[in-house]
């Protein structure tokens, strides 16, 4: 496990260095050492599109985006998972569903985003423990394959939910609708 963390941190460091090198090359090519925001706006407006240096800048920005995505993926893998910030709710009306919400978020709000008719009906729900959630997930089926959910998938989902809890934008997730893992 420690080797994997070293590998991830090495990958993060590598991506950060590549992004820095690309940024330096882009600034050098733009002659006036523009900020990255200004460079992107210039390219969006189509200025200098016949200039080989600006064509190279556009290409470098695409390469930079791929490193940014890889960096984001690596950062996600090293984030700690914390399920203590996640609450699980089981809904029964108008559709049975299992949802996860960040502590402090109203579960009906998250549920309503997936079930439009929720505001026209009385909604019943209960708070569940992580153990109860695992049991319900084991009994559910995969939407794509119509097969049962494996223990590996359950653990992966719970790990991701625990990581989402660290994100300020995260409100909640629907895990099951009508006993189908979504």
Contact map, one row per residue, 1 for C-alpha under 8 A:
11111000000000000000000000000000000000000000000000000000000000000000000000000000000000000000000000000000000000000000000000000000000000000000000000000000000000000000000000000000000000
11111100000000000000000000000000000000000000000000000000000000000000000000000000000000000000000000000000000000000000000000000000000000000000000000000000000000000000000000000000000000
11111110000000000000000000000000000000000000000000000000000000000000000000000000000000000000000000000000000000000000000000000000000000000000000000000000000000000000000000000000000000
11111111000000000000000000000000000000000000000000000000000000000000000000000000000000000000000000000000000000000000000000000000000000000000000000000000000000000000000000000000000000
11111111100000000000000000000000000000000000000000000000000000000000000000000100000000000000000000000000000000000000000000000000000000000000000000000000000000000000000000000000000000
01111111110000000000000000000000000000000000000000000000000000000000000000000000000000000000000000000000000000000000000000000000000000000000000000000000000000000000000000000000000000
00111111111000000000000000000000000000000000000000000000000000000000000000000000000000000000000000000000000000000000000000000000000000000000000000000000000000000000000000000000000000
00011111111100000000000000000000000000000000000000000000000000000000000001001100000000000000000000000000000000000000000000000000000000000000000000000000000000000000000000000000000000
00001111111110000000000000000000000000000000000000000000000000000000000001000000000000000000000000000000000000000000000000000000000000000000000000000000000000000000000000000000000000
00000111111111000000000000000000000000000000000000000000000000000000000000000000000000000000000000000000000000000000000000000000000000000000000000000000000000000000000000000000000000
00000011111111100000000000000000000000000000000000000000000000000000001001000000000000000000000000000000000000000000000000000000000000000000000000000000000000000000000000000000000000
00000001111111110000000000000000000000000000000000000000000000000000001001100000000000000000000000000000000000000000000000000000000000000000000000000000000000000000000000000000000000
00000000111111111000000000000000000000000000000000000000000000000000000000000000000000000000000000000000000000000000000000000000000000000000000000000000000000000000000000000000000000
00000000011111111100000000000000000000000000000000000000000000000000000000000000000000000000000000000000000000000000000000000000000000000000000000000000000000000000000000000000000000
00000000001111111110000000000000000000000000000000000000000000000011011000000000000000000000000000000000000000000000000000000000000000000000000000000000000000000000000000000000000000
00000000000111111111000000000000000000000000000000000000000000000000001000000000000000000000000000000000000000000000000000000000000000000000000000000000000000000000000000000000000000
00000000000011111111100000000000000000000000000000000000000000000000000000000000000000000000000000000000000000000000000000000000000000000000000000000000000000000000000000000000000000
00000000000001111111110000000000000000000000000000000000000000010010000000000000000000000000000000000000000000000000000000000000000000000000000000000000000000000000000000000000000000
00000000000000111111111000000000000000000000000000000000000000010011000000000000000000000000000000000000000000000000000000000000000000000000000000000000000000000000000000000000000000
00000000000000011111111100000000000000000000000000000000000000000000000000000000000000000000000000000000000000000000000000000000000000000000000000000000000000000000000000000000000000
00000000000000001111111110000000000000000000000000000000000000000000000000000000000000000000000000000000000000000000000000000000000000000000000000000000000000000000000000000000000000
00000000000000000111111111000000000000000000000000000000000110010000000000000000000000000000000000000000000000000000000000000000000000000000000000000000000000000000000000000000000000
00000000000000000011111111100000000100000000000000000000000000000000000000000000000000000000000000000000000000000000000000000000000000000000000000000000000000000000000000000000000000
00000000000000000001111111110000000000000000000000000000000000000000000000000000000000000000000000000000000000000000000000000000000000000000000000000000000000000000000000000000000000
00000000000000000000111111111000000000000000000000000000000000000000000000000000000000000000000000000000000000000000000000000000000000000000000000000000000000000000000000000000000000
00000000000000000000011111111100000000000000000000000000100100000000000000000000000000000000000000000000000000000000000000000000000000000000000000000000000000000000000000000000000000
00000000000000000000001111111111111100000000000000000000000000000000000000000000000000000000000000000000000000000000000000000000000000000000000000000000000000000000000000000000000000
00000000000000000000000111111111100000000000000000000000000000000000000000000000000000000000000000000000000000000000000000000000000000000000000000000000000000000000000000000000000000
00000000000000000000000011111110000000000000000000001100100000000000000000000000000000000000000000000000000000000000000000000000000000000000000000000000000000000000000000000000000000
00000000000000000000000001111111110000100000000000001100100000000000000000000000000000000000000000000000000000000000000000000000000000000000000000000000000000000000000000000000000000
00000000000000000000000000111111110000000000000000000000000000000000000000000000000000000000000000000000000000000000000000000000000000000000000000000000000000000000000000000000000000
00000000000000000000000000110111110000000000000000000000000000000000000000000000000000000000000000000000000000000000000000000000000000000000000000000000000000000000000000000000000000
00000000000000000000000000110111111000000000000000000000000000000000000000000000000000000000000000000000000000000000000000000000000000000000000000000000000000000000000000000000000000
00000000000000000000000000100111111101100000000000000000000000000000000000000000000000000000000000000000000000000000000000000000000000000000000000000000000000000000000000000000000000
00000000000000000000000000100000111111100000000000000000000000000000000000000000000000000000000000000000000000000000000000000000000000000000000000000000000000000000000000000000000000
00000000000000000000001000100000011111110000000000000000000000000000000000000000000000000000000000000000000000000000000000000000000000000000000000000000000000000000000000000000000000
00000000000000000000000000000000001111111000000000000000000000000000000000000000000000000000000000000000000000000000000000000000000000000000000000000000000000000000000000000000000000
00000000000000000000000000000000011111111100000000000000000000000000000000000000000000000000000000000000000000000000000000000000000000000000000000000000000000000000000000000000000000
00000000000000000000000000000100011111111110000000000000000000000000000000000000000000000000000000000000000000000000000000000000000000000000000000000000000000000000000000000000000000
00000000000000000000000000000000000111111111000000000000000000000000000000000000000000000000000000000000000000000000000000000000000000000000000000000000000000000000000000000000000000
00000000000000000000000000000000000011111111100000000000000000000000000000000000000000000000000000000000000000000000000000000000000000000000000000000000000000000000000000000000000000
00000000000000000000000000000000000001111111111000000000000000000000000000000000000000000000000000000000000000000000000000000000000000000000000000000000000000000000000000000000000000
00000000000000000000000000000000000000111111111110000100010000000000000000000000000000000000000000000000000000000000000000000000000000000000000000000000000000000000000000000000000000
00000000000000000000000000000000000000011111111000000000000000000000000000000000000000000000000000000000000000000000000000000000000000000000000000000000000000000000000000000000000000
00000000000000000000000000000000000000001111111000000000000000000000000000000000000000000000000000000000000000000000000000000000000000000000000000000000000000000000000000000000000000
00000000000000000000000000000000000000000111111110000000000000000000000000000000000000000000000000000000000000000000000000000000000000000000000000000000000000000000000000000000000000
00000000000000000000000000000000000000000111111110000000000000000000000000000000000000000000000000000000000000000000000000000000000000000000000000000000000000000000000000000000000000
00000000000000000000000000000000000000000010011111100100000000000000000000000000000000000000000000000000000000000000000000000000000000000000000000000000000000000000000000000000000000
00000000000000000000000000000000000000000010011111110110000000000000000000000000000000000000000000000000000000000000000000000000000000000000000000000000000000000000000000000000000000
00000000000000000000000000000000000000000000000111110110000000000000000000000000000000000000000000000000000000000000000000000000000000000000000000000000000000000000000000000000000000
00000000000000000000000000000000000000000000000111111110000000000000000000000000000000000000000000000000000000000000000000000000000000000000000000000000000000000000000000000000000000
00000000000000000000000000000000000000000000000011111111000000000000000000000000000000000000000000000000000000000000000000000000000000000000000000000000000000000000000000000000000000
00000000000000000000000000001100000000000000000000111111100000000000000000000000000000000000000000000000000000000000000000000000000000000000000000000000000000000000000000000000000000
00000000000000000000000000001100000000000010000111111111110000000000000000000000000000000000000000000000000000000000000000000000000000000000000000000000000000000000000000000000000000
00000000000000000000000000000000000000000000000011111111111000000000000000000000000000000000000000000000000000000000000000000000000000000000000000000000000000000000000000000000000000
00000000000000000000000000000000000000000000000000011111111100000000000000000000000000000000000000000000000000000000000000000000000000000000000000000000000000000000000000000000000000
00000000000000000000000001001100000000000000000000001111111110000000000000000000000000000000000000000000000000000000000000000000000000000000000000000000000000000000000000000000000000
00000000000000000000000000000000000000000010000000000111111111000000000000000000000000000000000000000000000000000000000000000000000000000000000000000000000000000000000000000000000000
00000000000000000000000000000000000000000000000000000011111111100000000000000000000000000000000000000000000000000000000000000000000000000000000000000000000000000000000000000000000000
00000000000000000000010001000000000000000000000000000001111111110000000000000000000000000000000000000000000000000000000000000000000000000000000000000000000000000000000000000000000000
00000000000000000000010000000000000000000000000000000000111111111000000000000000000000000000000000000000000000000000000000000000000000000000000000000000000000000000000000000000000000
00000000000000000000000000000000000000000000000000000000011111111100000000000000000000000000000000000000000000000000000000000000000000000000000000000000000000000000000000000000000000
00000000000000000000000000000000000000000000000000000000001111111110000000000000000000000000000000000000000000000000000000000000000000000000000000000000000000000000000000000000000000
00000000000000000110010000000000000000000000000000000000000111111111000000000000000000000000000000000000000000000000000000000000000000000000000000000000000000000000000000000000000000
00000000000000000000000000000000000000000000000000000000000011111111100000000000000000000000000000000000000000000000000000000000000000000000000000000000000000000000000000000000000000
00000000000000000000000000000000000000000000000000000000000001111111110000000000000000000000000000000000000000000000000000000000000000000000000000000000000000000000000000000000000000
00000000000000100110000000000000000000000000000000000000000000111111111000000000000000000000000000000000000000000000000000000000000000000000000000000000000000000000000000000000000000
00000000000000100010000000000000000000000000000000000000000000011111111100000000000000000000000000000000000000000000000000000000000000000000000000000000000000000000000000000000000000
00000000000000000000000000000000000000000000000000000000000000001111111110000000000000000000000000000000000000000000000000000000000000000000000000000000000000000000000000000000000000
00000000000000100000000000000000000000000000000000000000000000000111111111000000000000000000000000000000000000000000000000000000000000000000000000000000000000000000000000000000000000
00000000001100110000000000000000000000000000000000000000000000000011111111100000000000000000000000000000000000000000000000000000000000000000000000000000000000000000000000000000000000
00000000000000000000000000000000000000000000000000000000000000000001111111110000000000000000000000000000000000000000000000000000000000000000000000000000000000000000000000000000000000
00000000000000000000000000000000000000000000000000000000000000000000111111111000000000000000000000000000000000000000000000000000000000000000000000000000000000000000000000000000000000
00000001101100000000000000000000000000000000000000000000000000000000011111111100000000000000000000000000000000000000000000000000000000000000000000000000000000000000000000000000000000
00000000000100000000000000000000000000000000000000000000000000000000001111111110000000000000000000000000000000000000000000000000000000000000000000000000000000000000000000000000000000
00000000000000000000000000000000000000000000000000000000000000000000000111111110000000000000000000000000000000000000000000000000000000000000000000000000000000000010000000000000000000
00000001000000000000000000000000000000000000000000000000000000000000000011111110000000000000000000000000000000000000000000000000000000000000000000000000000000000000000000000000000000
00001001000000000000000000000000000000000000000000000000000000000000000001111111000000000000000000000000000000000000000000000000000000000000000000000000000000000000000000000000000000
00000000000000000000000000000000000000000000000000000000000000000000000000111111100000000000000000000000000000000000000000000000000000000000000000000000000000000010000000000000000000
00000000000000000000000000000000000000000000000000000000000000000000000000000111110000000000000000000000000000000000000000000000000000000000000000000000000000000110000000000000000000
00000000000000000000000000000000000000000000000000000000000000000000000000000011111000000000000000000000000000000000000000000000000000000000000000000000000000111110100000000000000000
00000000000000000000000000000000000000000000000000000000000000000000000000000001111111000000000000000000000000000000000000000000000000000000000000000000000000100110110000000000000000
00000000000000000000000000000000000000000000000000000000000000000000000000000000111111100000000000000000000000000000000000000000000000000000000000000000000001101110100000000000000000
00000000000000000000000000000000000000000000000000000000000000000000000000000000011111100000000000000000000000000000000000000000000000000000000000000000000000000100000000000000000000
00000000000000000000000000000000000000000000000000000000000000000000000000000000011111100000000000000110000000000000000000000000000000000000000000000000000000000100100000000000000000
00000000000000000000000000000000000000000000000000000000000000000000000000000000011111110000000000011110000000000000000000000000000000000000000000000000000000001100100000000000000000
00000000000000000000000000000000000000000000000000000000000000000000000000000000001111111000000000011110000000000000000000000011100000000000000000000000000000000000000000000000000000
00000000000000000000000000000000000000000000000000000000000000000000000000000000000001111100000001111000000000000000000000000011110010000000000000000000000000000000000000000000000000
00000000000000000000000000000000000000000000000000000000000000000000000000000000000000111110000001111000001000000000000000001111000000000000000000000000000000000000000000000000000000
00000000000000000000000000000000000000000000000000000000000000000000000000000000000000011111000111100000000000000000000000001111000000000000000000000000000000000000000000000000000000
00000000000000000000000000000000000000000000000000000000000000000000000000000000000000001111101111100000000000000000000000111100000000000000000000000000000000000000000000000000000000
00000000000000000000000000000000000000000000000000000000000000000000000000000000000000000111111110000000000000000000000000111000000000000000000000000000000000000000000000000000000000
00000000000000000000000000000000000000000000000000000000000000000000000000000000000000000011111100000000000000000000010011111000000000000000000000000000000000000000000000000000000000
00000000000000000000000000000000000000000000000000000000000000000000000000000000000000000001111100000000000000000010110011100000000000000000000000000000000000000000000000000000000000
00000000000000000000000000000000000000000000000000000000000000000000000000000000000000000011111110000000000000000010000000000000000000000000000000000000000000000000000000000000110000
00000000000000000000000000000000000000000000000000000000000000000000000000000000000000000111111111000000000000000000000000000000000000000000000000000000000000000000000000000000111000
00000000000000000000000000000000000000000000000000000000000000000000000000000000000000000111001111100000000000000000000000000000000000000000000000000000000000000000000000000111111000
00000000000000000000000000000000000000000000000000000000000000000000000000000000000000011110000111110000000000000000000000000000000000000000000000000000000000000000000000000111100000
00000000000000000000000000000000000000000000000000000000000000000000000000000000000000011110000011111000001001100000000000000000000000000000000000000000000000000000000000011111000000
00000000000000000000000000000000000000000000000000000000000000000000000000000000000001111000000001111100001000000000000000000000000000000000000000000000000000001000000000011110000000
00000000000000000000000000000000000000000000000000000000000000000000000000000000000001111000000000111110111001000000000000000000000000000000000000000000000000000000000000111000000000
00000000000000000000000000000000000000000000000000000000000000000000000000000000000011100000000000011111100000000000000000000000000000000000000000000000000000000000100001110000000000
00000000000000000000000000000000000000000000000000000000000000000000000000000000000011100000000000001111100000000000000000000000000000000000000000000000000000000000000000000000000000
00000000000000000000000000000000000000000000000000000000000000000000000000000000000000000000000000000111110000000000000000000000000000000000000000000000000000000000000000000000000000
00000000000000000000000000000000000000000000000000000000000000000000000000000000000000000000000000001111111010000000000000000000000000000000000000000000000000000000000000110000000000
00000000000000000000000000000000000000000000000000000000000000000000000000000000000000000000000000001001111111000000000000000000000000000000000000000000000000000000000000000000000000
00000000000000000000000000000000000000000000000000000000000000000000000000000000000000001000000000111000111111100000000000000000000000000000000000000000000000000000000000010000000000
00000000000000000000000000000000000000000000000000000000000000000000000000000000000000000000000000000000011111110000000000100000000000000000000000000000000000000000000000000000000000
00000000000000000000000000000000000000000000000000000000000000000000000000000000000000000000000000000000111111111000000000000000000000000000000000000000000000000000000000000000000000
00000000000000000000000000000000000000000000000000000000000000000000000000000000000000000000000000101000011111111100000000000000000000000000000000000000000000000000000000111100000000
00000000000000000000000000000000000000000000000000000000000000000000000000000000000000000000000000100000001111111110010000000000000000000000000000000000000000000000000000000100000000
00000000000000000000000000000000000000000000000000000000000000000000000000000000000000000000000000000000000111111111111000000000000000000000000000000000000000000000000000000000000000
00000000000000000000000000000000000000000000000000000000000000000000000000000000000000000000000000000000000011111111000000000000000000000000000000000000000000000000000000000000000000
00000000000000000000000000000000000000000000000000000000000000000000000000000000000000000000000000000000000001111111000000000000000000000000000000000000000000000000000000000100000000
00000000000000000000000000000000000000000000000000000000000000000000000000000000000000000000011000000000000000111111110000000000000000000000000000000000000000000000000000000000000000
00000000000000000000000000000000000000000000000000000000000000000000000000000000000000000000000000000000000000011111111000000000000000000000000000000000000000000000000000000000000000
00000000000000000000000000000000000000000000000000000000000000000000000000000000000000000000010000000000000000010011111110000000000000000000000000000000000000000000000000000000000000
00000000000000000000000000000000000000000000000000000000000000000000000000000000000000000000110000000000000000110011111111100000000000000000000000000000000000000000000000000000000000
00000000000000000000000000000000000000000000000000000000000000000000000000000000000000000000000000000000000000010001111111000000000000000000000000000000000000000000000000000000000000
00000000000000000000000000000000000000000000000000000000000000000000000000000000000000000000000000000000000000000000111111000000000000000000000000000000000000000000000000000000000000
00000000000000000000000000000000000000000000000000000000000000000000000000000000000000000000110000000000000000000000111111100000000000000000000000000000000000000000000000000000000000
00000000000000000000000000000000000000000000000000000000000000000000000000000000000000000000110000000000000000000000011111110000000000000000000000000000000000000000000000000000000000
00000000000000000000000000000000000000000000000000000000000000000000000000000000000000000011110000000000000100000000010011111000000000000000000000000000000000000000000000000000000000
00000000000000000000000000000000000000000000000000000000000000000000000000000000000000000011100000000000000000000000000001111100000000000000000000000000000000000000000000000000000000
00000000000000000000000000000000000000000000000000000000000000000000000000000000000000001111100000000000000000000000000000111110000000000000000000000000000000000000000000000000000000
00000000000000000000000000000000000000000000000000000000000000000000000000000000000000001110000000000000000000000000000000011111000000000000000000000000000000000000000000000000000000
00000000000000000000000000000000000000000000000000000000000000000000000000000000000000111100000000000000000000000000000000001111100000000000000000000000000000000000000000000000000000
00000000000000000000000000000000000000000000000000000000000000000000000000000000000000111100000000000000000000000000000000000111110110000000000000000000000000000000000000000000000000
00000000000000000000000000000000000000000000000000000000000000000000000000000000000000110000000000000000000000000000000000000011111110000000000000000000000000000000000000000000000000
00000000000000000000000000000000000000000000000000000000000000000000000000000000000000010000000000000000000000000000000000000001111111000000000000000000000000000000000000000000000000
00000000000000000000000000000000000000000000000000000000000000000000000000000000000000000000000000000000000000000000000000000000111111100000000000000000000000000000000000000000000000
00000000000000000000000000000000000000000000000000000000000000000000000000000000000000000000000000000000000000000000000000000001111111110000000000000000000000000000000000000000000000
00000000000000000000000000000000000000000000000000000000000000000000000000000000000000010000000000000000000000000000000000000001111111111000000000000000000000000000000000000000000000
00000000000000000000000000000000000000000000000000000000000000000000000000000000000000000000000000000000000000000000000000000000011111111100000000000000010000000000000000000000000000
00000000000000000000000000000000000000000000000000000000000000000000000000000000000000000000000000000000000000000000000000000000001111111110000000000000000000000000000000000000000000
00000000000000000000000000000000000000000000000000000000000000000000000000000000000000000000000000000000000000000000000000000000000111111111000000000000000000000000000000000000000000
00000000000000000000000000000000000000000000000000000000000000000000000000000000000000000000000000000000000000000000000000000000000011111111000000001000010000000000000000000001000010
00000000000000000000000000000000000000000000000000000000000000000000000000000000000000000000000000000000000000000000000000000000000001111111000000011110010000000000000000000000000000
00000000000000000000000000000000000000000000000000000000000000000000000000000000000000000000000000000000000000000000000000000000000000111111100000011000000000000000000000000000001000
00000000000000000000000000000000000000000000000000000000000000000000000000000000000000000000000000000000000000000000000000000000000000011111110000011000000000000000000000000001001110
00000000000000000000000000000000000000000000000000000000000000000000000000000000000000000000000000000000000000000000000000000000000000000011111011111000000000000000000000000000001110
00000000000000000000000000000000000000000000000000000000000000000000000000000000000000000000000000000000000000000000000000000000000000000001111111111000000000000000000000000000000111
00000000000000000000000000000000000000000000000000000000000000000000000000000000000000000000000000000000000000000000000000000000000000000000111111000000000000000000000000000000000111
00000000000000000000000000000000000000000000000000000000000000000000000000000000000000000000000000000000000000000000000000000000000000000000011111000000000000000000000000000000000000
00000000000000000000000000000000000000000000000000000000000000000000000000000000000000000000000000000000000000000000000000000000000000000000111111100000000000000000000000000000000000
00000000000000000000000000000000000000000000000000000000000000000000000000000000000000000000000000000000000000000000000000000000000000000000111111110000000000000000000000000000000000
00000000000000000000000000000000000000000000000000000000000000000000000000000000000000000000000000000000000000000000000000000000000000000000110011111000000000000000000000000000000000
00000000000000000000000000000000000000000000000000000000000000000000000000000000000000000000000000000000000000000000000000000000000000000111110001111100000000000000000000000000000000
00000000000000000000000000000000000000000000000000000000000000000000000000000000000000000000000000000000000000000000000000000000000000001111110000111110110000000000000000000000000010
00000000000000000000000000000000000000000000000000000000000000000000000000000000000000000000000000000000000000000000000000000000000000000100000000011111110000000000000000000000000000
00000000000000000000000000000000000000000000000000000000000000000000000000000000000000000000000000000000000000000000000000000000000000000100000000001111111000000000000000000000000000
00000000000000000000000000000000000000000000000000000000000000000000000000000000000000000000000000000000000000000000000000000000000000000000000000000111111100000000000000000000000000
00000000000000000000000000000000000000000000000000000000000000000000000000000000000000000000000000000000000000000000000000000000000000000000000000001111111110000000000000000000000000
00000000000000000000000000000000000000000000000000000000000000000000000000000000000000000000000000000000000000000000000000000000000001001100000000001111111111000000000000000000000000
00000000000000000000000000000000000000000000000000000000000000000000000000000000000000000000000000000000000000000000000000000000000000000000000000000011111111100000000000000000000000
00000000000000000000000000000000000000000000000000000000000000000000000000000000000000000000000000000000000000000000000000000000000000000000000000000001111111110000000000000000000000
00000000000000000000000000000000000000000000000000000000000000000000000000000000000000000000000000000000000000000000000000000000000000000000000000000000111111111000000000000000000000
00000000000000000000000000000000000000000000000000000000000000000000000000000000001000000000000000000000000000000000000000000000000000000000000000000000011111111100000000000000000000
00000000000000000000000000000000000000000000000000000000000000000000000000000000111000000000000000000000000000000000000000000000000000000000000000000000001111111110000000000000000000
00000000000000000000000000000000000000000000000000000000000000000000000000000000100000000000000000000000000000000000000000000000000000000000000000000000000111111111000000000000000000
00000000000000000000000000000000000000000000000000000000000000000000000000000000101001000000000000010000000000000000000000000000000000000000000000000000000011111111100000000000000000
00000000000000000000000000000000000000000000000000000000000000000000000000000001111111000000000000000000000000000000000000000000000000000000000000000000000001111111110000000000000000
00000000000000000000000000000000000000000000000000000000000000000000000000010011111000000000000000000000000000000000000000000000000000000000000000000000000000111111111000000000000000
00000000000000000000000000000000000000000000000000000000000000000000000000000000000000000000000000000000000000000000000000000000000000000000000000000000000000011111111001000000000000
00000000000000000000000000000000000000000000000000000000000000000000000000000000111011000000000000000100000000000000000000000000000000000000000000000000000000001111111101000000000000
00000000000000000000000000000000000000000000000000000000000000000000000000000000010000000000000000000000000000000000000000000000000000000000000000000000000000000111111100000000000000
00000000000000000000000000000000000000000000000000000000000000000000000000000000000000000000000000000000000000000000000000000000000000000000000000000000000000000011111111000000000000
00000000000000000000000000000000000000000000000000000000000000000000000000000000000000000000000000000000000000000000000000000000000000000000000000000000000000000000111111000000000000
00000000000000000000000000000000000000000000000000000000000000000000000000000000000000000000000000000000000000000000000000000000000000000000000000000000000000000000001111100000000000
00000000000000000000000000000000000000000000000000000000000000000000000000000000000000000000000000000100000000000000000000000000000000000000000000000000000000000001101111110000000000
00000000000000000000000000000000000000000000000000000000000000000000000000000000000000000000000000001100100001000000000000000000000000000000000000000000000000000000000011111000000000
00000000000000000000000000000000000000000000000000000000000000000000000000000000000000000000000000111100101001000000000000000000000000000000000000000000000000000000000001111100000000
00000000000000000000000000000000000000000000000000000000000000000000000000000000000000000000000000111000000001000000000000000000000000000000000000000000000000000000000000111110000000
00000000000000000000000000000000000000000000000000000000000000000000000000000000000000000000000011110000000001100100000000000000000000000000000000000000000000000000000000011111100001
00000000000000000000000000000000000000000000000000000000000000000000000000000000000000000000000011110000000000000000000000000000000000000000000000000000000000000000000000001111100011
00000000000000000000000000000000000000000000000000000000000000000000000000000000000000000000000011100000000000000000000000000000000000001001000000000000000000000000000000000111111111
00000000000000000000000000000000000000000000000000000000000000000000000000000000000000000000001111000000000000000000000000000000000000000000000000000000000000000000000000000111111111
00000000000000000000000000000000000000000000000000000000000000000000000000000000000000000000001110000000000000000000000000000000000000000000000000000000000000000000000000000001111100
00000000000000000000000000000000000000000000000000000000000000000000000000000000000000000000000110000000000000000000000000000000000000000011100000000000000000000000000000000001111110
00000000000000000000000000000000000000000000000000000000000000000000000000000000000000000000000000000000000000000000000000000000000000000001111000000000000000000000000000000001111111
00000000000000000000000000000000000000000000000000000000000000000000000000000000000000000000000000000000000000000000000000000000000000001001111000001000000000000000000000000011101111
00000000000000000000000000000000000000000000000000000000000000000000000000000000000000000000000000000000000000000000000000000000000000000000011000000000000000000000000000000111100111
